[in-house]
Amino acid sequence: MLVLLIIFMVAAPMMVVGVPVELPKTAAPRAATQRPPTVLTVSADGKIFLRQEPIEAEKLTAELRALHEADPEAPVYVRGDRSAPYGEVLRVMGRVTQAGITRVSLIAEAEAGTAAVQAR
């Protein structure tokens, strides 16, 4: 059962996203959500993707505001490539809050060895 849990923990993030980025590692536990999230991605070259579609930074706030009005409780996940400029990731998060969205999370990969610790 533990093996299945680890397989699902590793496979689930791959099923949610489509833009390839190298996520930073963290020892924090996974957040559980019941609603499908809106995923924003900042690639290594600073390009922004809403779900899997590229979007200009100027249009991002308006698009997020429309999504928030459709479902105010839906969470937003921000995926930033580990080599993306930190300021660009923060600018994207600022645009999320400008859209009125308060449920924002950063996505990262689990550090090696933390899956066994979390399963105990």
N, C-alpha and C positions, 0 to 999 in steps of 0.2 A: 504494500500500500504506500509506503514511503517512496518507493521508486516511482510509482505512478504520480504521486504528488510532485516530485521533482521534475518529471517529464512535463507535466502540465505547467509548472512554474516557468520552465524554460521555453516551452512551445507557445504559450499564450501571448507573450509580447510580439512574437513573430507573426501571429495571425492578425493582430490589430493594426499594424503599420505597414506601409509599403515603400517609403522613402528610406534608402539605406543611409544610416548615420552610425557613428561609433559613439555609443552612450558612455558617460562616465560611470564609475563603479561606486556603490554605496553599501553600507552595512545596515541601513534602515530597513524595517520590515515593509512588506508590500501593503499597499492600501487596498481595501476591498470596496468595490462599487457595484451597484446593481443596475445603473443606467449606462447605456452606451456612451462613451465619452467622445468629445470633439478633440481630435489630435492635431496640434500645431507642431510643425517640425522646422528647426533652423539647421540648415545644412552647413558643412564645413566652410563653404564659400559665402555664407551669410544669406542665402536665398531662403524665403519663407514658403512653407507649404501648409495649406489648410486641408486636412485629411491627406490626400495624395496629390492634390492639384496645386501648382504654384500660384501664389497670390502676391500682389504688390503690397508693400507695407501701408501705403496710403488707403487702400481699400479694405484692409484687415479689420479695422475697428467697426466699420459699417456692417461688414459681413458677420462679424461676431455678435454685434448688437441684434441683428435679425435672427440669428440662431438662438440667442438668449431669450428673445421675446417669444419664440416658438416653444421653447422648453427651458424655463428659468432655473430648473434644478439640475440640468445636465452639467456634468463636470467637464473641465477643459484640461487636457494633458499637454504639457509643453515638452517636446523632445529636442534637446540641443546637442549637436555633435560635440564631442569633447574638444575638438580643435576649433570650434566656432568661437568668434569673439564673444567674451562674456557680456560686453555691453549690448551686443545685438540680441542676445537671449533676454536680457533685462528689458530692452525696448519692446520686444514682443510681449513680455509679461505685462508691461505697462499698458500696451494697447488692449490687452485682455481686460484689465481692470477699468480702463476708459469705457469699455463696452458695457460695464455694469456687472460683469461676471466676478463673483467672489470665490467660487469653488475652482481653484487653479492648483494643479500639482505638476511637479517636475518628474519626468520619467528617467530612471537610471537602471543600469544592470546591477545585479547582485554581485558583491565581491566573492572571490573564490573562497569556499569554506563556510559561507554564511548560510547556505541552504540547509546544511546539516544542523547548524545551531538553531535555526528557526523552527525546524521540524520537531525538536525535542519538547 
